[in-house]
Amino acid sequence: MVTTIQISAKLREELTGKKVFDRETYEEVIWDLIEDSMELGKQTKGEIKRARAEIKSGKFYTLSQVKKELGLSNV
């Protein structure tokens, strides 16, 4: 369902200032703001914790290792 809302000129100016690119819609700007304010879920927090543990234990690849594995050493 599409709806129209009224906002003040000041709020419109603030939203315009938050656009990443000129053609970005106000809806996209608002969704970005909502996403930024959401707390991370339990699953995401768990994945971050596991990733940090893997990095700490040395289970990771450097960019140069990945490039070498993919044959992109000259890039």
CHARMM internal coordinates of N, CA and C (Angstrom, degrees):
IC EDIT
DIST 1 N 1 CA 1.4423
DIST 1 CA 1 C 1.5240
ANGL 1 N 1 CA 1 C 109.48
DIST 1 C 2 N 1.2910
ANGL 1 CA 1 C 2 N 116.76
DIHE 1 N 1 CA 1 C 2 N 126.60
DIST 2 N 2 CA 1.4542
ANGL 1 C 2 N 2 CA 121.88
DIHE 1 CA 1 C 2 N 2 CA 178.93
DIST 2 CA 2 C 1.5227
ANGL 2 N 2 CA 2 C 107.99
DIHE 1 C 2 N 2 CA 2 C -97.69
DIST 2 C 3 N 1.3079
ANGL 2 CA 2 C 3 N 115.29
DIHE 2 N 2 CA 2 C 3 N 139.90
DIST 3 N 3 CA 1.4609
ANGL 2 C 3 N 3 CA 119.87
DIHE 2 CA 2 C 3 N 3 CA 178.80
DIST 3 CA 3 C 1.5167
ANGL 3 N 3 CA 3 C 109.51
DIHE 2 C 3 N 3 CA 3 C -139.63
DIST 3 C 4 N 1.2978
ANGL 3 CA 3 C 4 N 115.98
DIHE 3 N 3 CA 3 C 4 N 164.73
DIST 4 N 4 CA 1.4570
ANGL 3 C 4 N 4 CA 122.40
DIHE 3 CA 3 C 4 N 4 CA 178.76
DIST 4 CA 4 C 1.5192
ANGL 4 N 4 CA 4 C 108.04
DIHE 3 C 4 N 4 CA 4 C -113.60
DIST 4 C 5 N 1.3239
ANGL 4 CA 4 C 5 N 116.22
DIHE 4 N 4 CA 4 C 5 N 139.61
DIST 5 N 5 CA 1.4581
ANGL 4 C 5 N 5 CA 120.26
DIHE 4 CA 4 C 5 N 5 CA 176.27
DIST 5 CA 5 C 1.5241
ANGL 5 N 5 CA 5 C 109.19
DIHE 4 C 5 N 5 CA 5 C -124.52
DIST 5 C 6 N 1.3119
ANGL 5 CA 5 C 6 N 115.27
DIHE 5 N 5 CA 5 C 6 N 156.21
DIST 6 N 6 CA 1.4576
ANGL 5 C 6 N 6 CA 119.86
DIHE 5 CA 5 C 6 N 6 CA 176.07
DIST 6 CA 6 C 1.5226
ANGL 6 N 6 CA 6 C 108.68
DIHE 5 C 6 N 6 CA 6 C -103.65
DIST 6 C 7 N 1.3105
ANGL 6 CA 6 C 7 N 115.74
DIHE 6 N 6 CA 6 C 7 N 134.91
DIST 7 N 7 CA 1.4620
ANGL 6 C 7 N 7 CA 120.90
DIHE 6 CA 6 C 7 N 7 CA 176.79
DIST 7 CA 7 C 1.5171
ANGL 7 N 7 CA 7 C 107.99
DIHE 6 C 7 N 7 CA 7 C -132.54
DIST 7 C 8 N 1.3064
ANGL 7 CA 7 C 8 N 115.13
DIHE 7 N 7 CA 7 C 8 N 157.68
DIST 8 N 8 CA 1.4592
ANGL 7 C 8 N 8 CA 119.96
DIHE 7 CA 7 C 8 N 8 CA 179.37
DIST 8 CA 8 C 1.5234
ANGL 8 N 8 CA 8 C 110.31
DIHE 7 C 8 N 8 CA 8 C -74.24
DIST 8 C 9 N 1.2982
ANGL 8 CA 8 C 9 N 114.94
DIHE 8 N 8 CA 8 C 9 N 161.96
DIST 9 N 9 CA 1.4677
ANGL 8 C 9 N 9 CA 120.41
DIHE 8 CA 8 C 9 N 9 CA 178.16
DIST 9 CA 9 C 1.5279
ANGL 9 N 9 CA 9 C 110.06
DIHE 8 C 9 N 9 CA 9 C -62.36
DIST 9 C 10 N 1.3327
ANGL 9 CA 9 C 10 N 116.33
DIHE 9 N 9 CA 9 C 10 N -35.45
DIST 10 N 10 CA 1.4591
ANGL 9 C 10 N 10 CA 120.36
DIHE 9 CA 9 C 10 N 10 CA -179.61
DIST 10 CA 10 C 1.5390
ANGL 10 N 10 CA 10 C 110.71
DIHE 9 C 10 N 10 CA 10 C -65.63
DIST 10 C 11 N 1.3576
ANGL 10 CA 10 C 11 N 116.47
DIHE 10 N 10 CA 10 C 11 N -43.61
DIST 11 N 11 CA 1.4644
ANGL 10 C 11 N 11 CA 119.61
DIHE 10 CA 10 C 11 N 11 CA 178.51
DIST 11 CA 11 C 1.5270
ANGL 11 N 11 CA 11 C 110.45
DIHE 10 C 11 N 11 CA 11 C -65.14
DIST 11 C 12 N 1.3061
ANGL 11 CA 11 C 12 N 117.09
DIHE 11 N 11 CA 11 C 12 N -40.92
DIST 12 N 12 CA 1.4691
ANGL 11 C 12 N 12 CA 120.66
DIHE 11 CA 11 C 12 N 12 CA 177.89
DIST 12 CA 12 C 1.5271
ANGL 12 N 12 CA 12 C 110.23
DIHE 11 C 12 N 12 CA 12 C -59.15
DIST 12 C 13 N 1.3131
ANGL 12 CA 12 C 13 N 115.62
DIHE 12 N 12 CA 12 C 13 N -41.92
DIST 13 N 13 CA 1.4729
ANGL 12 C 13 N 13 CA 120.66
DIHE 12 CA 12 C 13 N 13 CA 178.39
DIST 13 CA 13 C 1.5303
ANGL 13 N 13 CA 13 C 110.44
DIHE 12 C 13 N 13 CA 13 C -63.04
DIST 13 C 14 N 1.3353
ANGL 13 CA 13 C 14 N 116.92
DIHE 13 N 13 CA 13 C 14 N -41.35
DIST 14 N 14 CA 1.4675
ANGL 13 C 14 N 14 CA 120.86
DIHE 13 CA 13 C 14 N 14 CA 178.32
DIST 14 CA 14 C 1.5243
ANGL 14 N 14 CA 14 C 110.96
DIHE 13 C 14 N 14 CA 14 C -64.13
DIST 14 C 15 N 1.3343
ANGL 14 CA 14 C 15 N 116.58
DIHE 14 N 14 CA 14 C 15 N -44.64
DIST 15 N 15 CA 1.4609
ANGL 14 C 15 N 15 CA 120.34
DIHE 14 CA 14 C 15 N 15 CA 179.19
DIST 15 CA 15 C 1.5255
ANGL 15 N 15 CA 15 C 111.39
DIHE 14 C 15 N 15 CA 15 C -63.90
DIST 15 C 16 N 1.3147
ANGL 15 CA 15 C 16 N 116.32
DIHE 15 N 15 CA 15 C 16 N -39.90
DIST 16 N 16 CA 1.4602
ANGL 15 C 16 N 16 CA 120.87
DIHE 15 CA 15 C 16 N 16 CA 177.82
DIST 16 CA 16 C 1.5279
ANGL 16 N 16 CA 16 C 110.16
DIHE 15 C 16 N 16 CA 16 C -60.70
DIST 16 C 17 N 1.3310
ANGL 16 CA 16 C 17 N 116.47
DIHE 16 N 16 CA 16 C 17 N -39.94
DIST 17 N 17 CA 1.4591
ANGL 16 C 17 N 17 CA 121.46
DIHE 16 CA 16 C 17 N 17 CA 179.35
DIST 17 CA 17 C 1.5186
ANGL 17 N 17 CA 17 C 113.68
DIHE 16 C 17 N 17 CA 17 C -66.53
DIST 17 C 18 N 1.3321
ANGL 17 CA 17 C 18 N 117.50
DIHE 17 N 17 CA 17 C 18 N -20.22
DIST 18 N 18 CA 1.4573
ANGL 17 C 18 N 18 CA 121.92
DIHE 17 CA 17 C 18 N 18 CA -178.78
DIST 18 CA 18 C 1.5246
ANGL 18 N 18 CA 18 C 112.79
DIHE 17 C 18 N 18 CA 18 C -93.62
DIST 18 C 19 N 1.3158
ANGL 18 CA 18 C 19 N 117.58
DIHE 18 N 18 CA 18 C 19 N -1.81
DIST 19 N 19 CA 1.4618
ANGL 18 C 19 N 19 CA 120.70
DIHE 18 CA 18 C 19 N 19 CA 179.11
DIST 19 CA 19 C 1.5235
ANGL 19 N 19 CA 19 C 109.84
DIHE 18 C 19 N 19 CA 19 C -66.54
DIST 19 C 20 N 1.3291
ANGL 19 CA 19 C 20 N 115.60
DIHE 19 N 19 CA 19 C 20 N 137.23
DIST 20 N 20 CA 1.4582
ANGL 19 C 20 N 20 CA 121.46
DIHE 19 CA 19 C 20 N 20 CA 177.64
DIST 20 CA 20 C 1.5196
ANGL 20 N 20 CA 20 C 109.79
DIHE 19 C 20 N 20 CA 20 C -80.52
DIST 20 C 21 N 1.3367
ANGL 20 CA 20 C 21 N 116.05
DIHE 20 N 20 CA 20 C 21 N -36.30
DIST 21 N 21 CA 1.4536
ANGL 20 C 21 N 21 CA 121.10
DIHE 20 CA 20 C 21 N 21 CA 176.68
DIST 21 CA 21 C 1.5254
ANGL 21 N 21 CA 21 C 108.94
DIHE 20 C 21 N 21 CA 21 C -139.05
DIST 21 C 22 N 1.3181
ANGL 21 CA 21 C 22 N 117.48
DIHE 21 N 21 CA 21 C 22 N 155.54
DIST 22 N 22 CA 1.4647
ANGL 21 C 22 N 22 CA 122.68
DIHE 21 CA 21 C 22 N 22 CA -171.66
DIST 22 CA 22 C 1.5239
ANGL 22 N 22 CA 22 C 114.20
DIHE 21 C 22 N 22 CA 22 C -55.72
DIST 22 C 23 N 1.3141
ANGL 22 CA 22 C 23 N 118.14
DIHE 22 N 22 CA 22 C 23 N -38.81
DIST 23 N 23 CA 1.4683
ANGL 22 C 23 N 23 CA 120.98
DIHE 22 CA 22 C 23 N 23 CA -174.73
DIST 23 CA 23 C 1.5238
ANGL 23 N 23 CA 23 C 113.24
DIHE 22 C 23 N 23 CA 23 C -87.42
DIST 23 C 24 N 1.3228
ANGL 23 CA 23 C 24 N 117.42
DIHE 23 N 23 CA 23 C 24 N 4.48
DIST 24 N 24 CA 1.4588
ANGL 23 C 24 N 24 CA 120.78
DIHE 23 CA 23 C 24 N 24 CA 178.17
DIST 24 CA 24 C 1.5292
ANGL 24 N 24 CA 24 C 109.58
DIHE 23 C 24 N 24 CA 24 C -65.58
DIST 24 C 25 N 1.3268
ANGL 24 CA 24 C 25 N 116.49
DIHE 24 N 24 CA 24 C 25 N 136.29
DIST 25 N 25 CA 1.4633
ANGL 24 C 25 N 25 CA 119.67
DIHE 24 CA 24 C 25 N 25 CA -178.92
DIST 25 CA 25 C 1.5258
ANGL 25 N 25 CA 25 C 110.16
DIHE 24 C 25 N 25 CA 25 C -80.94
DIST 25 C 26 N 1.3282
ANGL 25 CA 25 C 26 N 115.32
DIHE 25 N 25 CA 25 C 26 N 161.24
DIST 26 N 26 CA 1.4573
ANGL 25 C 26 N 26 CA 119.50
DIHE 25 CA 25 C 26 N 26 CA 176.51
DIST 26 CA 26 C 1.5290
ANGL 26 N 26 CA 26 C 110.40
DIHE 25 C 26 N 26 CA 26 C -65.00
DIST 26 C 27 N 1.3214
ANGL 26 CA 26 C 27 N 117.07
DIHE 26 N 26 CA 26 C 27 N -32.38
DIST 27 N 27 CA 1.4622
ANGL 26 C 27 N 27 CA 119.29
DIHE 26 CA 26 C 27 N 27 CA 177.06
DIST 27 CA 27 C 1.5260
ANGL 27 N 27 CA 27 C 110.28
DIHE 26 C 27 N 27 CA 27 C -61.36
DIST 27 C 28 N 1.3217
ANGL 27 CA 27 C 28 N 116.75
DIHE 27 N 27 CA 27 C 28 N -43.85
DIST 28 N 28 CA 1.4685
ANGL 27 C 28 N 28 CA 120.01
DIHE 27 CA 27 C 28 N 28 CA 178.54
DIST 28 CA 28 C 1.5271
ANGL 28 N 28 CA 28 C 111.15
DIHE 27 C 28 N 28 CA 28 C -62.33
DIST 28 C 29 N 1.3161
ANGL 28 CA 28 C 29 N 116.55
DIHE 28 N 28 CA 28 C 29 N -39.93
DIST 29 N 29 CA 1.4688
ANGL 28 C 29 N 29 CA 120.79
DIHE 28 CA 28 C 29 N 29 CA 178.48
DIST 29 CA 29 C 1.5238
ANGL 29 N 29 CA 29 C 109.65
DIHE 28 C 29 N 29 CA 29 C -63.08
DIST 29 C 30 N 1.3207
ANGL 29 CA 29 C 30 N 117.04
DIHE 29 N 29 CA 29 C 30 N -44.69
DIST 30 N 30 CA 1.4643
ANGL 29 C 30 N 30 CA 121.17
DIHE 29 CA 29 C 30 N 30 CA -179.08
DIST 30 CA 30 C 1.5229
ANGL 30 N 30 CA 30 C 110.49
DIHE 29 C 30 N 30 CA 30 C -65.06
DIST 30 C 31 N 1.3348
ANGL 30 CA 30 C 31 N 117.78
DIHE 30 N 30 CA 30 C 31 N -43.09
DIST 31 N 31 CA 1.4670
ANGL 30 C 31 N 31 CA 119.83
DIHE 30 CA 30 C 31 N 31 CA 177.72
DIST 31 CA 31 C 1.5235
ANGL 31 N 31 CA 31 C 111.18
DIHE 30 C 31 N 31 CA 31 C -60.79
DIST 31 C 32 N 1.3302
ANGL 31 CA 31 C 32 N 117.04
DIHE 31 N 31 CA 31 C 32 N -40.26
DIST 32 N 32 CA 1.4656
ANGL 31 C 32 N 32 CA 120.10
DIHE 31 CA 31 C 32 N 32 CA 177.63
DIST 32 CA 32 C 1.5224
ANGL 32 N 32 CA 32 C 110.92
DIHE 31 C 32 N 32 CA 32 C -61.17
DIST 32 C 33 N 1.3263
ANGL 32 CA 32 C 33 N 116.71
DIHE 32 N 32 CA 32 C 33 N -41.58
DIST 33 N 33 CA 1.4624
ANGL 32 C 33 N 33 CA 120.77
DIHE 32 CA 32 C 33 N 33 CA 178.72
DIST 33 CA 33 C 1.5225
ANGL 33 N 33 CA 33 C 111.25
DIHE 32 C 33 N 33 CA 33 C -64.79
DIST 33 C 34 N 1.3228
ANGL 33 CA 33 C 34 N 117.03
DIHE 33 N 33 CA 33 C 34 N -41.48
DIST 34 N 34 CA 1.4632
ANGL 33 C 34 N 34 CA 121.16
DIHE 33 CA 33 C 34 N 34 CA 178.69
DIST 34 CA 34 C 1.5223
ANGL 34 N 34 CA 34 C 110.01
DIHE 33 C 34 N 34 CA 34 C -64.10
DIST 34 C 35 N 1.3229
ANGL 34 CA 34 C 35 N 116.24
DIHE 34 N 34 CA 34 C 35 N -45.15
DIST 35 N 35 CA 1.4581
ANGL 34 C 35 N 35 CA 120.44
DIHE 34 CA 34 C 35 N 35 CA 179.92
DIST 35 CA 35 C 1.5211
ANGL 35 N 35 CA 35 C 111.44
DIHE 34 C 35 N 35 CA 35 C -60.57
DIST 35 C 36 N 1.3247
ANGL 35 CA 35 C 36 N 116.02
DIHE 35 N 35 CA 35 C 36 N -41.17
DIST 36 N 36 CA 1.4660
ANGL 35 C 36 N 36 CA 120.35
DIHE 35 CA 35 C 36 N 36 CA 179.75
DIST 36 CA 36 C 1.5236
ANGL 36 N 36 CA 36 C 112.15
DIHE 35 C 36 N 36 CA 36 C -63.24
DIST 36 C 37 N 1.3246
ANGL 36 CA 36 C 37 N 117.28
DIHE 36 N 36 CA 36 C 37 N -28.32
DIST 37 N 37 CA 1.4568
ANGL 36 C 37 N 37 CA 120.16
DIHE 36 CA 36 C 37 N 37 CA -176.32
DIST 37 CA 37 C 1.5235
ANGL 37 N 37 CA 37 C 113.35
DIHE 36 C 37 N 37 CA 37 C -91.52
DIST 37 C 38 N 1.3283
ANGL 37 CA 37 C 38 N 117.29
DIHE 37 N 37 CA 37 C 38 N -6.84
DIST 38 N 38 CA 1.4648
ANGL 37 C 38 N 38 CA 120.38
DIHE 37 CA 37 C 38 N 38 CA -178.89
DIST 38 CA 38 C 1.5211
ANGL 38 N 38 CA 38 C 110.66
DIHE 37 C 38 N 38 CA 38 C -77.78
DIST 38 C 39 N 1.3138
ANGL 38 CA 38 C 39 N 115.24
DIHE 38 N 38 CA 38 C 39 N 142.07
DIST 39 N 39 CA 1.4541
ANGL 38 C 39 N 39 CA 119.88
DIHE 38 CA 38 C 39 N 39 CA 176.98
DIST 39 CA 39 C 1.5228
ANGL 39 N 39 CA 39 C 108.91
DIHE 38 C 39 N 39 CA 39 C -78.91
DIST 39 C 40 N 1.3120
ANGL 39 CA 39 C 40 N 116.20
DIHE 39 N 39 CA 39 C 40 N 148.31
DIST 40 N 40 CA 1.4490
ANGL 39 C 40 N 40 CA 120.43
DIHE 39 CA 39 C 40 N 40 CA 177.45
DIST 40 CA 40 C 1.5237
ANGL 40 N 40 CA 40 C 109.80
DIHE 39 C 40 N 40 CA 40 C -65.78
DIST 40 C 41 N 1.3146
ANGL 40 CA 40 C 41 N 116.63
DIHE 40 N 40 CA 40 C 41 N 139.95
DIST 41 N 41 CA 1.4528
ANGL 40 C 41 N 41 CA 121.83
DIHE 40 CA 40 C 41 N 41 CA 178.66
DIST 41 CA 41 C 1.5212
ANGL 41 N 41 CA 41 C 111.81
DIHE 40 C 41 N 41 CA 41 C -75.26
DIST 41 C 42 N 1.3378
ANGL 41 CA 41 C 42 N 115.90
DIHE 41 N 41 CA 41 C 42 N 167.62
DIST 42 N 42 CA 1.4617
ANGL 41 C 42 N 42 CA 121.35
DIHE 41 CA 41 C 42 N 42 CA -179.55
DIST 42 CA 42 C 1.5256
ANGL 42 N 42 CA 42 C 111.36
DIHE 41 C 42 N 42 CA 42 C -58.98
DIST 42 C 43 N 1.3383
ANGL 42 CA 42 C 43 N 116.52
DIHE 42 N 42 CA 42 C 43 N -42.74
DIST 43 N 43 CA 1.4664
ANGL 42 C 43 N 43 CA 120.21
DIHE 42 CA 42 C 43 N 43 CA -178.50
DIST 43 CA 43 C 1.5275
ANGL 43 N 43 CA 43 C 110.24
DIHE 42 C 43 N 43 CA 43 C -62.56
DIST 43 C 44 N 1.3341
ANGL 43 CA 43 C 44 N 117.06
DIHE 43 N 43 CA 43 C 44 N -44.85
DIST 44 N 44 CA 1.4612
ANGL 43 C 44 N 44 CA 120.90
DIHE 43 CA 43 C 44 N 44 CA -179.53
DIST 44 CA 44 C 1.5203
ANGL 44 N 44 CA 44 C 110.67
DIHE 43 C 44 N 44 CA 44 C -64.00
DIST 44 C 45 N 1.3234
ANGL 44 CA 44 C 45 N 116.72
DIHE 44 N 44 CA 44 C 45 N -42.87
DIST 45 N 45 CA 1.4681
ANGL 44 C 45 N 45 CA 120.42
DIHE 44 CA 44 C 45 N 45 CA 178.19
DIST 45 CA 45 C 1.5276
ANGL 45 N 45 CA 45 C 110.54
DIHE 44 C 45 N 45 CA 45 C -60.79
DIST 45 C 46 N 1.3352
ANGL 45 CA 45 C 46 N 116.50
DIHE 45 N 45 CA 45 C 46 N -40.84
DIST 46 N 46 CA 1.4633
ANGL 45 C 46 N 46 CA 120.45
DIHE 45 CA 45 C 46 N 46 CA 178.15
DIST 46 CA 46 C 1.5139
ANGL 46 N 46 CA 46 C 112.16
DIHE 45 C 46 N 46 CA 46 C -64.38
DIST 46 C 47 N 1.3410
ANGL 46 CA 46 C 47 N 116.44
DIHE 46 N 46 CA 46 C 47 N -41.56
DIST 47 N 47 CA 1.4596
ANGL 46 C 47 N 47 CA 120.58
DIHE 46 CA 46 C 47 N 47 CA 178.88
DIST 47 CA 47 C 1.5273
ANGL 47 N 47 CA 47 C 111.40
DIHE 46 C 47 N 47 CA 47 C -64.75
DIST 47 C 48 N 1.3101
ANGL 47 CA 47 C 48 N 116.67
DIHE 47 N 47 CA 47 C 48 N -39.07
DIST 48 N 48 CA 1.4690
ANGL 47 C 48 N 48 CA 120.48
DIHE 47 CA 47 C 48 N 48 CA 177.75
DIST 48 CA 48 C 1.5197
ANGL 48 N 48 CA 48 C 109.86
DIHE 47 C 48 N 48 CA 48 C -64.63
DIST 48 C 49 N 1.3341
ANGL 48 CA 48 C 49 N 116.49
DIHE 48 N 48 CA 48 C 49 N -43.05
DIST 49 N 49 CA 1.4656
ANGL 48 C 49 N 49 CA 120.89
DIHE 48 CA 48 C 49 N 49 CA 179.60
DIST 49 CA 49 C 1.5301
ANGL 49 N 49 CA 49 C 110.55
DIHE 48 C 49 N 49 CA 49 C -61.66
DIST 49 C 50 N 1.3434
ANGL 49 CA 49 C 50 N 116.62
DIHE 49 N 49 CA 49 C 50 N -44.56
DIST 50 N 50 CA 1.4711
ANGL 49 C 50 N 50 CA 120.41
DIHE 49 CA 49 C 50 N 50 CA 178.47
DIST 50 CA 50 C 1.5277
ANGL 50 N 50 CA 50 C 111.27
DIHE 49 C 50 N 50 CA 50 C -64.06
DIST 50 C 51 N 1.3251
ANGL 50 CA 50 C 51 N 117.27
DIHE 50 N 50 CA 50 C 51 N -41.85
DIST 51 N 51 CA 1.4686
ANGL 50 C 51 N 51 CA 120.83
DIHE 50 CA 50 C 51 N 51 CA 179.95
DIST 51 CA 51 C 1.5213
ANGL 51 N 51 CA 51 C 110.86
DIHE 50 C 51 N 51 CA 51 C -63.04
DIST 51 C 52 N 1.3139
ANGL 51 CA 51 C 52 N 116.83
DIHE 51 N 51 CA 51 C 52 N -41.66
DIST 52 N 52 CA 1.4692
ANGL 51 C 52 N 52 CA 119.93
DIHE 51 CA 51 C 52 N 52 CA 178.61
DIST 52 CA 52 C 1.5244
ANGL 52 N 52 CA 52 C 110.87
DIHE 51 C 52 N 52 CA 52 C -63.52
DIST 52 C 53 N 1.3314
ANGL 52 CA 52 C 53 N 116.49
DIHE 52 N 52 CA 52 C 53 N -39.70
DIST 53 N 53 CA 1.4658
ANGL 52 C 53 N 53 CA 120.45
DIHE 52 CA 52 C 53 N 53 CA 178.60
DIST 53 CA 53 C 1.5273
ANGL 53 N 53 CA 53 C 110.58
DIHE 52 C 53 N 53 CA 53 C -64.60
DIST 53 C 54 N 1.3441
ANGL 53 CA 53 C 54 N 117.30
DIHE 53 N 53 CA 53 C 54 N -41.37
DIST 54 N 54 CA 1.4589
ANGL 53 C 54 N 54 CA 120.67
DIHE 53 CA 53 C 54 N 54 CA 178.04
DIST 54 CA 54 C 1.5193
ANGL 54 N 54 CA 54 C 111.33
DIHE 53 C 54 N 54 CA 54 C -62.40
DIST 54 C 55 N 1.3231
ANGL 54 CA 54 C 55 N 116.70
DIHE 54 N 54 CA 54 C 55 N -43.48
DIST 55 N 55 CA 1.4648
ANGL 54 C 55 N 55 CA 120.32
DIHE 54 CA 54 C 55 N 55 CA 178.88
DIST 55 CA 55 C 1.5170
ANGL 55 N 55 CA 55 C 110.15
DIHE 54 C 55 N 55 CA 55 C -63.07
DIST 55 C 56 N 1.3343
ANGL 55 CA 55 C 56 N 116.37
DIHE 55 N 55 CA 55 C 56 N -44.28
DIST 56 N 56 CA 1.4611
ANGL 55 C 56 N 56 CA 120.71
DIHE 55 CA 55 C 56 N 56 CA -179.51
DIST 56 CA 56 C 1.5298
ANGL 56 N 56 CA 56 C 111.32
DIHE 55 C 56 N 56 CA 56 C -61.52
DIST 56 C 57 N 1.3393
ANGL 56 CA 56 C 57 N 117.41
DIHE 56 N 56 CA 56 C 57 N -35.25
DIST 57 N 57 CA 1.4673
ANGL 56 C 57 N 57 CA 121.00
DIHE 56 CA 56 C 57 N 57 CA -179.28
DIST 57 CA 57 C 1.5234
ANGL 57 N 57 CA 57 C 112.67
DIHE 56 C 57 N 57 CA 57 C -85.47
DIST 57 C 58 N 1.3491
ANGL 57 CA 57 C 58 N 117.34
DIHE 57 N 57 CA 57 C 58 N 0.55
DIST 58 N 58 CA 1.4582
ANGL 57 C 58 N 58 CA 121.09
DIHE 57 CA 57 C 58 N 58 CA 176.60
DIST 58 CA 58 C 1.5154
ANGL 58 N 58 CA 58 C 114.78
DIHE 57 C 58 N 58 CA 58 C 88.23
DIST 58 C 59 N 1.3228
ANGL 58 CA 58 C 59 N 117.69
DIHE 58 N 58 CA 58 C 59 N 11.02
DIST 59 N 59 CA 1.4693
ANGL 58 C 59 N 59 CA 121.27
DIHE 58 CA 58 C 59 N 59 CA 179.93
DIST 59 CA 59 C 1.5274
ANGL 59 N 59 CA 59 C 110.13
DIHE 58 C 59 N 59 CA 59 C -88.49
DIST 59 C 60 N 1.3194
ANGL 59 CA 59 C 60 N 115.76
DIHE 59 N 59 CA 59 C 60 N 73.62
DIST 60 N 60 CA 1.4552
ANGL 59 C 60 N 60 CA 120.99
DIHE 59 CA 59 C 60 N 60 CA 178.13
DIST 60 CA 60 C 1.5203
ANGL 60 N 60 CA 60 C 109.07
DIHE 59 C 60 N 60 CA 60 C -156.01
DIST 60 C 61 N 1.3220
ANGL 60 CA 60 C 61 N 115.47
DIHE 60 N 60 CA 60 C 61 N 166.71
DIST 61 N 61 CA 1.4620
ANGL 60 C 61 N 61 CA 122.24
DIHE 60 CA 60 C 61 N 61 CA 176.74
DIST 61 CA 61 C 1.5165
ANGL 61 N 61 CA 61 C 109.15
DIHE 60 C 61 N 61 CA 61 C -118.26
DIST 61 C 62 N 1.3048
ANGL 61 CA 61 C 62 N 116.06
DIHE 61 N 61 CA 61 C 62 N 140.60
DIST 62 N 62 CA 1.4597
ANGL 61 C 62 N 62 CA 119.94
DIHE 61 CA 61 C 62 N 62 CA 174.87
DIST 62 CA 62 C 1.5234
ANGL 62 N 62 CA 62 C 108.66
DIHE 61 C 62 N 62 CA 62 C -80.98
DIST 62 C 63 N 1.3120
ANGL 62 CA 62 C 63 N 116.87
DIHE 62 N 62 CA 62 C 63 N 164.46
DIST 63 N 63 CA 1.4525
ANGL 62 C 63 N 63 CA 121.41
DIHE 62 CA 62 C 63 N 63 CA 178.26
DIST 63 CA 63 C 1.5256
ANGL 63 N 63 CA 63 C 110.67
DIHE 62 C 63 N 63 CA 63 C -60.26
DIST 63 C 64 N 1.3043
ANGL 63 CA 63 C 64 N 117.58
DIHE 63 N 63 CA 63 C 64 N -41.58
DIST 64 N 64 CA 1.4648
ANGL 63 C 64 N 64 CA 119.60
DIHE 63 CA 63 C 64 N 64 CA -179.89
DIST 64 CA 64 C 1.5286
ANGL 64 N 64 CA 64 C 111.40
DIHE 63 C 64 N 64 CA 64 C -65.94
DIST 64 C 65 N 1.3389
ANGL 64 CA 64 C 65 N 118.20
DIHE 64 N 64 CA 64 C 65 N -34.52
DIST 65 N 65 CA 1.4587
ANGL 64 C 65 N 65 CA 121.01
DIHE 64 CA 64 C 65 N 65 CA 176.32
DIST 65 CA 65 C 1.5311
ANGL 65 N 65 CA 65 C 110.92
DIHE 64 C 65 N 65 CA 65 C -65.07
DIST 65 C 66 N 1.3135
ANGL 65 CA 65 C 66 N 116.59
DIHE 65 N 65 CA 65 C 66 N -42.85
DIST 66 N 66 CA 1.4687
ANGL 65 C 66 N 66 CA 120.88
DIHE 65 CA 65 C 66 N 66 CA 179.70
DIST 66 CA 66 C 1.5182
ANGL 66 N 66 CA 66 C 110.31
DIHE 65 C 66 N 66 CA 66 C -65.32
DIST 66 C 67 N 1.3324
ANGL 66 CA 66 C 67 N 116.78
DIHE 66 N 66 CA 66 C 67 N -43.43
DIST 67 N 67 CA 1.4645
ANGL 66 C 67 N 67 CA 120.14
DIHE 66 CA 66 C 67 N 67 CA 177.91
DIST 67 CA 67 C 1.5202
ANGL 67 N 67 CA 67 C 110.90
DIHE 66 C 67 N 67 CA 67 C -59.53
DIST 67 C 68 N 1.3380
ANGL 67 CA 67 C 68 N 117.01
DIHE 67 N 67 CA 67 C 68 N -43.35
DIST 68 N 68 CA 1.4541
ANGL 67 C 68 N 68 CA 121.26
DIHE 67 CA 67 C 68 N 68 CA 179.77
DIST 68 CA 68 C 1.5274
ANGL 68 N 68 CA 68 C 110.10
DIHE 67 C 68 N 68 CA 68 C -63.85
DIST 68 C 69 N 1.3207
ANGL 68 CA 68 C 69 N 117.39
DIHE 68 N 68 CA 68 C 69 N -44.19
DIST 69 N 69 CA 1.4737
ANGL 68 C 69 N 69 CA 122.13
DIHE 68 CA 68 C 69 N 69 CA 179.19
DIST 69 CA 69 C 1.5106
ANGL 69 N 69 CA 69 C 111.83
DIHE 68 C 69 N 69 CA 69 C -60.63
DIST 69 C 70 N 1.3289
ANGL 69 CA 69 C 70 N 116.81
DIHE 69 N 69 CA 69 C 70 N -37.47
DIST 70 N 70 CA 1.4668
ANGL 69 C 70 N 70 CA 121.59
DIHE 69 CA 69 C 70 N 70 CA -178.45
DIST 70 CA 70 C 1.5134
ANGL 70 N 70 CA 70 C 113.02
DIHE 69 C 70 N 70 CA 70 C -89.67
DIST 70 C 71 N 1.3157
ANGL 70 CA 70 C 71 N 116.97
DIHE 70 N 70 CA 70 C 71 N 0.71
DIST 71 N 71 CA 1.4641
ANGL 70 C 71 N 71 CA 120.27
DIHE 70 CA 70 C 71 N 71 CA -179.78
DIST 71 CA 71 C 1.5185
ANGL 71 N 71 CA 71 C 112.93
DIHE 70 C 71 N 71 CA 71 C 73.53
DIST 71 C 72 N 1.3082
ANGL 71 CA 71 C 72 N 116.43
DIHE 71 N 71 CA 71 C 72 N 29.27
DIST 72 N 72 CA 1.4612
ANGL 71 C 72 N 72 CA 121.60
DIHE 71 CA 71 C 72 N 72 CA -179.21
DIST 72 CA 72 C 1.5212
ANGL 72 N 72 CA 72 C 111.52
DIHE 71 C 72 N 72 CA 72 C -111.06
DIST 72 C 73 N 1.2889
ANGL 72 CA 72 C 73 N 116.61
DIHE 72 N 72 CA 72 C 73 N 28.50
DIST 73 N 73 CA 1.4705
ANGL 72 C 73 N 73 CA 121.51
DIHE 72 CA 72 C 73 N 73 CA -175.40
DIST 73 CA 73 C 1.5201
ANGL 73 N 73 CA 73 C 112.96
DIHE 72 C 73 N 73 CA 73 C -58.28
DIST 73 C 74 N 1.3238
ANGL 73 CA 73 C 74 N 118.21
DIHE 73 N 73 CA 73 C 74 N -28.91
DIST 74 N 74 CA 1.4664
ANGL 73 C 74 N 74 CA 120.52
DIHE 73 CA 73 C 74 N 74 CA -177.13
DIST 74 CA 74 C 1.5214
ANGL 74 N 74 CA 74 C 112.76
DIHE 73 C 74 N 74 CA 74 C -89.42
DIST 74 C 75 N 1.3296
ANGL 74 CA 74 C 75 N 118.11
DIHE 74 N 74 CA 74 C 75 N 4.37
DIST 75 N 75 CA 1.4659
ANGL 74 C 75 N 75 CA 121.00
DIHE 74 CA 74 C 75 N 75 CA -176.56
DIST 75 CA 75 C 1.4898
ANGL 75 N 75 CA 75 C 109.71
DIHE 74 C 75 N 75 CA 75 C -88.28
END
COOR INIT
IC SEED 1 N 1 CA 1 C
IC BUILD
